[in-house]
Structures are given as structure tokens and as C-alpha cells.
């Protein structure tokens, strides 16, 4: 397997991409905090500014991005790993032209990928021809190896938390492991489903009180997404709220988050694109 990994890394170093790609992992530790909603709405808001946005549904065994948007999926990542399709062939187009890499649902095999399958996944991305300006990785819940791998490989980690003790505890656990075991020192925080701006800032303070005391990390409150009854209506319609209710409070907040991401520096070093992401996964 060492040779497979070595050969794969060598191949990735030879990639040639004209545009640099911002790679953002949206994670949070706990399930139910709204990671997929944040991923999709932010992706659509970014695409509405003219960017090419790719979303990877990285909950490989319990995929739901396509379901949330009511999209028909004929082939998914399992078909790429089996050699039945190329990655470009399985991409599904969503609102505003975003592209989604659909994973499987209810398949334990996708959760427990072998080293050879990991290499196949990496090779598939290295050969992808679809242009990408922003690559958003919607991770699974928890602190599995897959979640940690995707998070540490990304340029930015967007940690979604809501005002529940378990959400704060699980977010801290994820930040701790990424910092202690993988050297990730900077995290951007999204306070999700809060009633007021003050509640969002207080939630951020609760998290930083713990991280400042025990960890050597930097946290930035990047977005406060308000609780919004329209969000539930949008979910029932299988639409993103930035499309279904573009003037609603949470839709405006997602557009503000997208505007911030647009201003983040584009990686300028030689491996500051999908190559960077893929090589980090290899390593």
C-alpha cells in the first residue's frame, strides 16, 4: 500500500490547474447542528456571485445533500470507486449551477474504505476536468478518521455549533483532536440557529472559554445564522433557503458568509488548489 500511496502522491504533484481552489471543510462534531444546510446554502450563495462551486457530500455512508435539494442521482461515488464511472460523470448540478459529488446512503462499505479505495478516490479527484473555484466538503458527524482526514486536508475548517451543551462539547472535542494530533491551529466558527446576535456571540464565548484555557488555537466567529421558521419550510420543499426565501434572515446571513469567503485569500503557493487537498489526504 505504501507504493500505491507514493505513486498517487507523485501523480498529484504533476497536476496542472490554471485556477487556485479554496478548500473548505464544514464540520462540527455533533449531528443535527446544520452542517449540510450551511454547506449547501453557502455554496449556492457563492455560486450566485459567479464562482464555480463543488460540494462533496463527505458523509460517505449516509449521504443527504441530493435529498435536501430534491435532486435525482443516477450514479454516485461508489460507481467511481468500482471503476464504472468517472468523477465528472457523476456530478449532479444543483441550484445556481453548483456541482455536487453524491455519495451513497445506507452503505457501510463506503464508511470503511480500504487504502486502495482511498487511493482510487484521490485519483478520481486528480483527474477531474470540471473547473472549481471553491470546494466545500460537507463532513459526516463525529470524529471518525474520515472526518479528521477531510478537515485537516482543507485550507479552512468551518466549525458549526448551536446553543446546546452537547454541540459545544463535541465541537471542542473535534477542535482538540485536530489541533493536538494534526496541527490545525485556526478554526472559523459558525453559530447556527440562534435567536439573536447576542446569543450567537455568547455561544462563541462559551466555546472560546474552553479552547483558550486548554488549547493553543485561534477561533474566529465567522457567521451568526439566526433561527428561521422559513428554513423548515424550505427543507420541506427540498429547496435551499437562499433560493426559496432569499430575503429571509438566515438567507441574508448565508449570503454575508459567502461574501466573507469571497474575500478570504486564494491560496497562492504551488500546491494551493485541489492538489493541496489531495496530497494532504495522501499524507
C-alpha positions as protocol buffer text, in pm:
chain_id: "A"
residue {
  index: 1
  type: UNK
  ca { x: 0 y: 0 z: 0 }
}
residue {
  index: 2
  type: UNK
  ca { x: 296 y: 230 z: 58 }
}
residue {
  index: 3
  type: UNK
  ca { x: 379 y: 212 z: -314 }
}
residue {
  index: 4
  type: UNK
  ca { x: 19 y: 294 z: -408 }
}
residue {
  index: 5
  type: UNK
  ca { x: 26 y: 598 z: -184 }
}
residue {
  index: 6
  type: UNK
  ca { x: 367 y: 708 z: -308 }
}
residue {
  index: 7
  type: UNK
  ca { x: 267 y: 673 z: -672 }
}
residue {
  index: 8
  type: UNK
  ca { x: -55 y: 862 z: -604 }
}
residue {
  index: 9
  type: UNK
  ca { x: 127 y: 1150 z: -437 }
}
residue {
  index: 10
  type: UNK
  ca { x: 368 y: 1166 z: -729 }
}
residue {
  index: 11
  type: UNK
  ca { x: 80 y: 1183 z: -973 }
}
residue {
  index: 12
  type: UNK
  ca { x: -90 y: 1458 z: -780 }
}
residue {
  index: 13
  type: UNK
  ca { x: 224 y: 1668 z: -779 }
}
residue {
  index: 14
  type: UNK
  ca { x: 212 y: 1664 z: -1158 }
}
residue {
  index: 15
  type: UNK
  ca { x: -139 y: 1810 z: -1170 }
}
residue {
  index: 16
  type: UNK
  ca { x: -174 y: 2136 z: -1362 }
}
residue {
  index: 17
  type: UNK
  ca { x: -465 y: 2364 z: -1272 }
}
residue {
  index: 18
  type: UNK
  ca { x: -494 y: 2718 z: -1403 }
}
residue {
  index: 19
  type: UNK
  ca { x: -708 y: 2836 z: -1113 }
}
residue {
  index: 20
  type: UNK
  ca { x: -643 y: 2805 z: -744 }
}
residue {
  index: 21
  type: UNK
  ca { x: -916 y: 2646 z: -538 }
}
residue {
  index: 22
  type: UNK
  ca { x: -1030 y: 2736 z: -187 }
}
residue {
  index: 23
  type: UNK
  ca { x: -1099 y: 2412 z: 0 }
}
residue {
  index: 24
  type: UNK
  ca { x: -1333 y: 2446 z: 299 }
}
residue {
  index: 25
  type: UNK
  ca { x: -1438 y: 2168 z: 536 }
}
residue {
  index: 26
  type: UNK
  ca { x: -1774 y: 2225 z: 706 }
}
residue {
  index: 27
  type: UNK
  ca { x: -1780 y: 2019 z: 1021 }
}
residue {
  index: 28
  type: UNK
  ca { x: -1890 y: 2038 z: 1383 }
}
residue {
  index: 29
  type: UNK
  ca { x: -1856 y: 1709 z: 1567 }
}
residue {
  index: 30
  type: UNK
  ca { x: -2222 y: 1661 z: 1656 }
}
residue {
  index: 31
  type: UNK
  ca { x: -2500 y: 1560 z: 1420 }
}
residue {
  index: 32
  type: UNK
  ca { x: -2803 y: 1786 z: 1384 }
}
residue {
  index: 33
  type: UNK
  ca { x: -2622 y: 2120 z: 1408 }
}
residue {
  index: 34
  type: UNK
  ca { x: -2695 y: 2209 z: 1045 }
}
residue {
  index: 35
  type: UNK
  ca { x: -2367 y: 2130 z: 866 }
}
residue {
  index: 36
  type: UNK
  ca { x: -2536 y: 2028 z: 540 }
}
residue {
  index: 37
  type: UNK
  ca { x: -2764 y: 2332 z: 544 }
}
residue {
  index: 38
  type: UNK
  ca { x: -2462 y: 2558 z: 597 }
}
residue {
  index: 39
  type: UNK
  ca { x: -2266 y: 2377 z: 323 }
}
residue {
  index: 40
  type: UNK
  ca { x: -2539 y: 2392 z: 58 }
}
residue {
  index: 41
  type: UNK
  ca { x: -2671 y: 2742 z: 127 }
}
residue {
  index: 42
  type: UNK
  ca { x: -2320 y: 2885 z: 139 }
}
residue {
  index: 43
  type: UNK
  ca { x: -2230 y: 2702 z: -182 }
}
residue {
  index: 44
  type: UNK
  ca { x: -2535 y: 2838 z: -364 }
}
residue {
  index: 45
  type: UNK
  ca { x: -2473 y: 3190 z: -234 }
}
residue {
  index: 46
  type: UNK
  ca { x: -2113 y: 3168 z: -361 }
}
residue {
  index: 47
  type: UNK
  ca { x: -2228 y: 3037 z: -699 }
}
residue {
  index: 48
  type: UNK
  ca { x: -2468 y: 3332 z: -728 }
}
residue {
  index: 49
  type: UNK
  ca { x: -2160 y: 3556 z: -731 }
}
residue {
  index: 50
  type: UNK
  ca { x: -2028 y: 3377 z: -1040 }
}
residue {
  index: 51
  type: UNK
  ca { x: -1795 y: 3120 z: -884 }
}
residue {
  index: 52
  type: UNK
  ca { x: -1765 y: 2754 z: -979 }
}
residue {
  index: 53
  type: UNK
  ca { x: -1856 y: 2570 z: -659 }
}
residue {
  index: 54
  type: UNK
  ca { x: -1820 y: 2198 z: -592 }
}
residue {
  index: 55
  type: UNK
  ca { x: -1974 y: 2029 z: -286 }
}
residue {
  index: 56
  type: UNK
  ca { x: -1852 y: 1689 z: -172 }
}
residue {
  index: 57
  type: UNK
  ca { x: -2110 y: 1501 z: 33 }
}
residue {
  index: 58
  type: UNK
  ca { x: -1845 y: 1351 z: 259 }
}
residue {
  index: 59
  type: UNK
  ca { x: -2088 y: 1161 z: 479 }
}
residue {
  index: 60
  type: UNK
  ca { x: -1997 y: 870 z: 255 }
}
residue {
  index: 61
  type: UNK
  ca { x: -2238 y: 620 z: 409 }
}
residue {
  index: 62
  type: UNK
  ca { x: -2532 y: 847 z: 490 }
}
residue {
  index: 63
  type: UNK
  ca { x: -2537 y: 1099 z: 209 }
}
residue {
  index: 64
  type: UNK
  ca { x: -2816 y: 1359 z: 210 }
}
residue {
  index: 65
  type: UNK
  ca { x: -2713 y: 1663 z: 2 }
}
residue {
  index: 66
  type: UNK
  ca { x: -2908 y: 1540 z: -301 }
}
residue {
  index: 67
  type: UNK
  ca { x: -3213 y: 1460 z: -86 }
}
residue {
  index: 68
  type: UNK
  ca { x: -3216 y: 1807 z: 72 }
}
residue {
  index: 69
  type: UNK
  ca { x: -3228 y: 1963 z: -275 }
}
residue {
  index: 70
  type: UNK
  ca { x: -3462 y: 1710 z: -433 }
}
residue {
  index: 71
  type: UNK
  ca { x: -3205 y: 1608 z: -695 }
}
residue {
  index: 72
  type: UNK
  ca { x: -3214 y: 1285 z: -894 }
}
residue {
  index: 73
  type: UNK
  ca { x: -2894 y: 1084 z: -863 }
}
residue {
  index: 74
  type: UNK
  ca { x: -2823 y: 801 z: -1105 }
}
residue {
  index: 75
  type: UNK
  ca { x: -2463 y: 726 z: -1007 }
}
residue {
  index: 76
  type: UNK
  ca { x: -2259 y: 811 z: -701 }
}
residue {
  index: 77
  type: UNK
  ca { x: -1910 y: 787 z: -558 }
}
residue {
  index: 78
  type: UNK
  ca { x: -1933 y: 409 z: -522 }
}
residue {
  index: 79
  type: UNK
  ca { x: -1954 y: 382 z: -904 }
}
residue {
  index: 80
  type: UNK
  ca { x: -1634 y: 584 z: -932 }
}
residue {
  index: 81
  type: UNK
  ca { x: -1452 y: 360 z: -685 }
}
residue {
  index: 82
  type: UNK
  ca { x: -1571 y: 49 z: -868 }
}
residue {
  index: 83
  type: UNK
  ca { x: -1446 y: 188 z: -1199 }
}
residue {
  index: 84
  type: UNK
  ca { x: -1793 y: 212 z: -1353 }
}
residue {
  index: 85
  type: UNK
  ca { x: -1781 y: 591 z: -1394 }
}
residue {
  index: 86
  type: UNK
  ca { x: -1550 y: 892 z: -1393 }
}
residue {
  index: 87
  type: UNK
  ca { x: -1595 y: 1160 z: -1128 }
}
residue {
  index: 88
  type: UNK
  ca { x: -1706 y: 1417 z: -1386 }
}
residue {
  index: 89
  type: UNK
  ca { x: -1980 y: 1176 z: -1499 }
}
residue {
  index: 90
  type: UNK
  ca { x: -2149 y: 1151 z: -1158 }
}
residue {
  index: 91
  type: UNK
  ca { x: -2158 y: 1523 z: -1074 }
}
residue {
  index: 92
  type: UNK
  ca { x: -2511 y: 1649 z: -1015 }
}
residue {
  index: 93
  type: UNK
  ca { x: -2600 y: 2010 z: -1090 }
}
residue {
  index: 94
  type: UNK
  ca { x: -2787 y: 2196 z: -819 }
}
residue {
  index: 95
  type: UNK
  ca { x: -2932 y: 2547 z: -781 }
}
residue {
  index: 96
  type: UNK
  ca { x: -2732 y: 2832 z: -934 }
}
residue {
  index: 97
  type: UNK
  ca { x: -2507 y: 2579 z: -1107 }
}
residue {
  index: 98
  type: UNK
  ca { x: -2335 y: 2429 z: -804 }
}
residue {
  index: 99
  type: UNK
  ca { x: -2195 y: 2082 z: -864 }
}
residue {
  index: 100
  type: UNK
  ca { x: -2242 y: 1806 z: -605 }
}
residue {
  index: 101
  type: UNK
  ca { x: -2039 y: 1488 z: -569 }
}
residue {
  index: 102
  type: UNK
  ca { x: -2308 y: 1246 z: -444 }
}
residue {
  index: 103
  type: UNK
  ca { x: -2211 y: 971 z: -202 }
}
residue {
  index: 104
  type: UNK
  ca { x: -2414 y: 665 z: -104 }
}
residue {
  index: 105
  type: UNK
  ca { x: -2677 y: 624 z: 164 }
}
residue {
  index: 106
  type: UNK
  ca { x: -2702 y: 318 z: 385 }
}
residue {
  index: 107
  type: UNK
  ca { x: -2373 y: 162 z: 272 }
}
residue {
  index: 108
  type: UNK
  ca { x: -2125 y: 57 z: 539 }
}
residue {
  index: 109
  type: UNK
  ca { x: -1870 y: -22 z: 265 }
}
residue {
  index: 110
  type: UNK
  ca { x: -1828 y: 347 z: 189 }
}
residue {
  index: 111
  type: UNK
  ca { x: -1760 y: 427 z: 554 }
}
residue {
  index: 112
  type: UNK
  ca { x: -1480 y: 172 z: 579 }
}
residue {
  index: 113
  type: UNK
  ca { x: -1272 y: 238 z: 268 }
}
residue {
  index: 114
  type: UNK
  ca { x: -952 y: 42 z: 220 }
}
residue {
  index: 115
  type: UNK
  ca { x: -618 y: 209 z: 146 }
}
residue {
  index: 116
  type: UNK
  ca { x: -656 y: 114 z: -221 }
}
residue {
  index: 117
  type: UNK
  ca { x: -1004 y: 270 z: -231 }
}
residue {
  index: 118
  type: UNK
  ca { x: -871 y: 589 z: -71 }
}
residue {
  index: 119
  type: UNK
  ca { x: -610 y: 597 z: -348 }
}
residue {
  index: 120
  type: UNK
  ca { x: -886 y: 549 z: -605 }
}
residue {
  index: 121
  type: UNK
  ca { x: -1084 y: 838 z: -456 }
}
residue {
  index: 122
  type: UNK
  ca { x: -780 y: 1062 z: -469 }
}
residue {
  index: 123
  type: UNK
  ca { x: -701 y: 960 z: -826 }
}
residue {
  index: 124
  type: UNK
  ca { x: -1059 y: 1039 z: -930 }
}
residue {
  index: 125
  type: UNK
  ca { x: -1030 y: 1395 z: -798 }
}
residue {
  index: 126
  type: UNK
  ca { x: -686 y: 1442 z: -954 }
}
residue {
  index: 127
  type: UNK
  ca { x: -830 y: 1353 z: -1296 }
}
residue {
  index: 128
  type: UNK
  ca { x: -1141 y: 1570 z: -1266 }
}
residue {
  index: 129
  type: UNK
  ca { x: -1181 y: 1820 z: -1551 }
}
residue {
  index: 130
  type: UNK
  ca { x: -1466 y: 2030 z: -1408 }
}
residue {
  index: 131
  type: UNK
  ca { x: -1335 y: 2378 z: -1307 }
}
residue {
  index: 132
  type: UNK
  ca { x: -1361 y: 2454 z: -935 }
}
residue {
  index: 133
  type: UNK
  ca { x: -1310 y: 2788 z: -756 }
}
residue {
  index: 134
  type: UNK
  ca { x: -1444 y: 2681 z: -417 }
}
residue {
  index: 135
  type: UNK
  ca { x: -1455 y: 2321 z: -296 }
}
residue {
  index: 136
  type: UNK
  ca { x: -1683 y: 2266 z: 7 }
}
residue {
  index: 137
  type: UNK
  ca { x: -1655 y: 1938 z: 196 }
}
residue {
  index: 138
  type: UNK
  ca { x: -1970 y: 1859 z: 395 }
}
residue {
  index: 139
  type: UNK
  ca { x: -1827 y: 1616 z: 651 }
}
residue {
  index: 140
  type: UNK
  ca { x: -2007 y: 1348 z: 848 }
}
residue {
  index: 141
  type: UNK
  ca { x: -2091 y: 1392 z: 1215 }
}
residue {
  index: 142
  type: UNK
  ca { x: -1849 y: 1271 z: 1479 }
}
residue {
  index: 143
  type: UNK
  ca { x: -1471 y: 1244 z: 1492 }
}
residue {
  index: 144
  type: UNK
  ca { x: -1408 y: 947 z: 1265 }
}
residue {
  index: 145
  type: UNK
  ca { x: -1083 y: 910 z: 1071 }
}
residue {
  index: 146
  type: UNK
  ca { x: -1264 y: 1023 z: 755 }
}
residue {
  index: 147
  type: UNK
  ca { x: -1391 y: 1343 z: 920 }
}
residue {
  index: 148
  type: UNK
  ca { x: -1046 y: 1421 z: 1058 }
}
residue {
  index: 149
  type: UNK
  ca { x: -878 y: 1348 z: 723 }
}
residue {
  index: 150
  type: UNK
  ca { x: -1107 y: 1579 z: 526 }
}
residue {
  index: 151
  type: UNK
  ca { x: -1082 y: 1853 z: 790 }
}
residue {
  index: 152
  type: UNK
  ca { x: -705 y: 1856 z: 825 }
}
residue {
  index: 153
  type: UNK
  ca { x: -661 y: 1847 z: 447 }
}
residue {
  index: 154
  type: UNK
  ca { x: -871 y: 2158 z: 385 }
}
residue {
  index: 155
  type: UNK
  ca { x: -744 y: 2516 z: 374 }
}
residue {
  index: 156
  type: UNK
  ca { x: -1015 y: 2630 z: 615 }
}
residue {
  index: 157
  type: UNK
  ca { x: -1219 y: 2446 z: 878 }
}
residue {
  index: 158
  type: UNK
  ca { x: -1567 y: 2591 z: 932 }
}
residue {
  index: 159
  type: UNK
  ca { x: -1695 y: 2457 z: 1263 }
}
residue {
  index: 160
  type: UNK
  ca { x: -2075 y: 2472 z: 1300 }
}
residue {
  index: 161
  type: UNK
  ca { x: -2212 y: 2491 z: 1654 }
}
residue {
  index: 162
  type: UNK
  ca { x: -2555 y: 2555 z: 1804 }
}
residue {
  index: 163
  type: UNK
  ca { x: -2651 y: 2657 z: 2155 }
}
residue {
  index: 164
  type: UNK
  ca { x: -2666 y: 2311 z: 2310 }
}
residue {
  index: 165
  type: UNK
  ca { x: -2418 y: 2169 z: 2565 }
}
residue {
  index: 166
  type: UNK
  ca { x: -2355 y: 1858 z: 2353 }
}
residue {
  index: 167
  type: UNK
  ca { x: -2284 y: 2069 z: 2044 }
}
residue {
  index: 168
  type: UNK
  ca { x: -2027 y: 2279 z: 2230 }
}
residue {
  index: 169
  type: UNK
  ca { x: -1869 y: 1970 z: 2390 }
}
residue {
  index: 170
  type: UNK
  ca { x: -1843 y: 1783 z: 2060 }
}
residue {
  index: 171
  type: UNK
  ca { x: -1709 y: 2088 z: 1875 }
}
residue {
  index: 172
  type: UNK
  ca { x: -1441 y: 2123 z: 2141 }
}
residue {
  index: 173
  type: UNK
  ca { x: -1351 y: 1754 z: 2112 }
}
residue {
  index: 174
  type: UNK
  ca { x: -1314 y: 1786 z: 1734 }
}
residue {
  index: 175
  type: UNK
  ca { x: -1103 y: 2103 z: 1762 }
}
residue {
  index: 176
  type: UNK
  ca { x: -886 y: 1939 z: 2028 }
}
residue {
  index: 177
  type: UNK
  ca { x: -809 y: 1632 z: 1818 }
}
residue {
  index: 178
  type: UNK
  ca { x: -744 y: 1832 z: 1501 }
}
residue {
  index: 179
  type: UNK
  ca { x: -512 y: 2061 z: 1695 }
}
residue {
  index: 180
  type: UNK
  ca { x: -334 y: 1804 z: 1910 }
}
residue {
  index: 181
  type: UNK
  ca { x: -295 y: 1524 z: 1656 }
}
residue {
  index: 182
  type: UNK
  ca { x: -297 y: 1706 z: 1322 }
}
residue {
  index: 183
  type: UNK
  ca { x: -158 y: 2051 z: 1392 }
}
residue {
  index: 184
  type: UNK
  ca { x: -465 y: 2250 z: 1287 }
}
residue {
  index: 185
  type: UNK
  ca { x: -444 y: 2580 z: 1474 }
}
residue {
  index: 186
  type: UNK
  ca { x: -707 y: 2805 z: 1314 }
}
residue {
  index: 187
  type: UNK
  ca { x: -1081 y: 2747 z: 1305 }
}
residue {
  index: 188
  type: UNK
  ca { x: -1368 y: 2956 z: 1176 }
}
residue {
  index: 189
  type: UNK
  ca { x: -1690 y: 2920 z: 1376 }
}
residue {
  index: 190
  type: UNK
  ca { x: -2050 y: 2942 z: 1258 }
}
residue {
  index: 191
  type: UNK
  ca { x: -2303 y: 2997 z: 1537 }
}
residue {
  index: 192
  type: UNK
  ca { x: -2611 y: 2835 z: 1387 }
}
residue {
  index: 193
  type: UNK
  ca { x: -2982 y: 2852 z: 1469 }
}
residue {
  index: 194
  type: UNK
  ca { x: -2952 y: 3124 z: 1732 }
}
residue {
  index: 195
  type: UNK
  ca { x: -3234 y: 3358 z: 1836 }
}
residue {
  index: 196
  type: UNK
  ca { x: -3034 y: 3680 z: 1848 }
}
residue {
  index: 197
  type: UNK
  ca { x: -2693 y: 3814 z: 1751 }
}
residue {
  index: 198
  type: UNK
  ca { x: -2608 y: 3836 z: 2120 }
}
residue {
  index: 199
  type: UNK
  ca { x: -2694 y: 3469 z: 2163 }
}
residue {
  index: 200
  type: UNK
  ca { x: -2456 y: 3389 z: 1878 }
}
residue {
  index: 201
  type: UNK
  ca { x: -2174 y: 3590 z: 2034 }
}
residue {
  index: 202
  type: UNK
  ca { x: -2240 y: 3434 z: 2375 }
}
residue {
  index: 203
  type: UNK
  ca { x: -2229 y: 3088 z: 2218 }
}
residue {
  index: 204
  type: UNK
  ca { x: -1892 y: 3170 z: 2064 }
}
residue {
  index: 205
  type: UNK
  ca { x: -1767 y: 3289 z: 2405 }
}
residue {
  index: 206
  type: UNK
  ca { x: -1870 y: 2960 z: 2565 }
}
residue {
  index: 207
  type: UNK
  ca { x: -1659 y: 2772 z: 2315 }
}
residue {
  index: 208
  type: UNK
  ca { x: -1358 y: 3004 z: 2335 }
}
residue {
  index: 209
  type: UNK
  ca { x: -1360 y: 2996 z: 2716 }
}
residue {
  index: 210
  type: UNK
  ca { x: -1273 y: 2628 z: 2694 }
}
residue {
  index: 211
  type: UNK
  ca { x: -1038 y: 2639 z: 2396 }
}
residue {
  index: 212
  type: UNK
  ca { x: -844 y: 2940 z: 2534 }
}
residue {
  index: 213
  type: UNK
  ca { x: -792 y: 2756 z: 2860 }
}
residue {
  index: 214
  type: UNK
  ca { x: -678 y: 2420 z: 2728 }
}
residue {
  index: 215
  type: UNK
  ca { x: -568 y: 2458 z: 2364 }
}
residue {
  index: 216
  type: UNK
  ca { x: -330 y: 2669 z: 2160 }
}
residue {
  index: 217
  type: UNK
  ca { x: -576 y: 2755 z: 1884 }
}
residue {
  index: 218
  type: UNK
  ca { x: -728 y: 3063 z: 1724 }
}
residue {
  index: 219
  type: UNK
  ca { x: -1104 y: 3077 z: 1678 }
}
residue {
  index: 220
  type: UNK
  ca { x: -1286 y: 3335 z: 1466 }
}
residue {
  index: 221
  type: UNK
  ca { x: -1661 y: 3396 z: 1478 }
}
residue {
  index: 222
  type: UNK
  ca { x: -1722 y: 3400 z: 1104 }
}
residue {
  index: 223
  type: UNK
  ca { x: -2101 y: 3387 z: 1085 }
}
residue {
  index: 224
  type: UNK
  ca { x: -2413 y: 3402 z: 1301 }
}
residue {
  index: 225
  type: UNK
  ca { x: -2706 y: 3225 z: 1135 }
}
residue {
  index: 226
  type: UNK
  ca { x: -3040 y: 3309 z: 1300 }
}
residue {
  index: 227
  type: UNK
  ca { x: -3314 y: 3058 z: 1375 }
}
residue {
  index: 228
  type: UNK
  ca { x: -3559 y: 3093 z: 1088 }
}
residue {
  index: 229
  type: UNK
  ca { x: -3902 y: 2933 z: 1051 }
}
residue {
  index: 230
  type: UNK
  ca { x: -3861 y: 2967 z: 675 }
}
residue {
  index: 231
  type: UNK
  ca { x: -3573 y: 2721 z: 687 }
}
residue {
  index: 232
  type: UNK
  ca { x: -3808 y: 2441 z: 788 }
}
residue {
  index: 233
  type: UNK
  ca { x: -4045 y: 2538 z: 507 }
}
residue {
  index: 234
  type: UNK
  ca { x: -3757 y: 2532 z: 259 }
}
residue {
  index: 235
  type: UNK
  ca { x: -3646 y: 2187 z: 379 }
}
residue {
  index: 236
  type: UNK
  ca { x: -3999 y: 2052 z: 328 }
}
residue {
  index: 237
  type: UNK
  ca { x: -3992 y: 2190 z: -26 }
}
residue {
  index: 238
  type: UNK
  ca { x: -3647 y: 2034 z: -77 }
}
residue {
  index: 239
  type: UNK
  ca { x: -3501 y: 2373 z: -155 }
}
residue {
  index: 240
  type: UNK
  ca { x: -3220 y: 2583 z: -15 }
}
residue {
  index: 241
  type: UNK
  ca { x: -3342 y: 2882 z: 182 }
}
residue {
  index: 242
  type: UNK
  ca { x: -3125 y: 3120 z: -23 }
}
residue {
  index: 243
  type: UNK
  ca { x: -3341 y: 3015 z: -320 }
}
residue {
  index: 244
  type: UNK
  ca { x: -3680 y: 2960 z: -159 }
}
residue {
  index: 245
  type: UNK
  ca { x: -3677 y: 3266 z: 70 }
}
residue {
  index: 246
  type: UNK
  ca { x: -3385 y: 3483 z: -44 }
}
residue {
  index: 247
  type: UNK
  ca { x: -3480 y: 3777 z: 179 }
}
residue {
  index: 248
  type: UNK
  ca { x: -3530 y: 3576 z: 497 }
}
residue {
  index: 249
  type: UNK
  ca { x: -3291 y: 3642 z: 789 }
}
residue {
  index: 250
  type: UNK
  ca { x: -3095 y: 3318 z: 754 }
}
residue {
  index: 251
  type: UNK
  ca { x: -3065 y: 3356 z: 375 }
}
residue {
  index: 252
  type: UNK
  ca { x: -2919 y: 3703 z: 423 }
}
residue {
  index: 253
  type: UNK
  ca { x: -2675 y: 3559 z: 680 }
}
residue {
  index: 254
  type: UNK
  ca { x: -2563 y: 3287 z: 438 }
}
residue {
  index: 255
  type: UNK
  ca { x: -2504 y: 3549 z: 167 }
}
residue {
  index: 256
  type: UNK
  ca { x: -2300 y: 3752 z: 416 }
}
residue {
  index: 257
  type: UNK
  ca { x: -2093 y: 3440 z: 494 }
}
residue {
  index: 258
  type: UNK
  ca { x: -2039 y: 3382 z: 121 }
}
residue {
  index: 259
  type: UNK
  ca { x: -1921 y: 3741 z: 81 }
}
residue {
  index: 260
  type: UNK
  ca { x: -1666 y: 3686 z: 358 }
}
residue {
  index: 261
  type: UNK
  ca { x: -1541 y: 3366 z: 197 }
}
residue {
  index: 262
  type: UNK
  ca { x: -1502 y: 3556 z: -131 }
}
residue {
  index: 263
  type: UNK
  ca { x: -1261 y: 3789 z: 48 }
}
residue {
  index: 264
  type: UNK
  ca { x: -1051 y: 3513 z: 201 }
}
residue {
  index: 265
  type: UNK
  ca { x: -710 y: 3499 z: 31 }
}
residue {
  index: 266
  type: UNK
  ca { x: -689 y: 3249 z: -251 }
}
residue {
  index: 267
  type: UNK
  ca { x: -405 y: 3003 z: -181 }
}
residue {
  index: 268
  type: UNK
  ca { x: -104 y: 3124 z: -374 }
}
residue {
  index: 269
  type: UNK
  ca { x: 157 y: 2856 z: -303 }
}
residue {
  index: 270
  type: UNK
  ca { x: 230 y: 2590 z: -563 }
}
residue {
  index: 271
  type: UNK
  ca { x: 0 y: 2334 z: -407 }
}
residue {
  index: 272
  type: UNK
  ca { x: -275 y: 2577 z: -318 }
}
residue {
  index: 273
  type: UNK
  ca { x: -554 y: 2407 z: -509 }
}
residue {
  index: 274
  type: UNK
  ca { x: -719 y: 2065 z: -519 }
}
residue {
  index: 275
  type: UNK
  ca { x: -368 y: 1924 z: -537 }
}
residue {
  index: 276
  type: UNK
  ca { x: -305 y: 2056 z: -187 }
}
residue {
  index: 277
  type: UNK
  ca { x: -622 y: 1894 z: -59 }
}
residue {
  index: 278
  type: UNK
  ca { x: -548 y: 1562 z: -222 }
}
residue {
  index: 279
  type: UNK
  ca { x: -185 y: 1546 z: -115 }
}
residue {
  index: 280
  type: UNK
  ca { x: -288 y: 1621 z: 241 }
}
residue {
  index: 281
  type: UNK
  ca { x: -530 y: 1328 z: 223 }
}
residue {
  index: 282
  type: UNK
  ca { x: -247 y: 1107 z: 95 }
}
residue {
  index: 283
  type: UNK
  ca { x: -20 y: 1215 z: 377 }
}
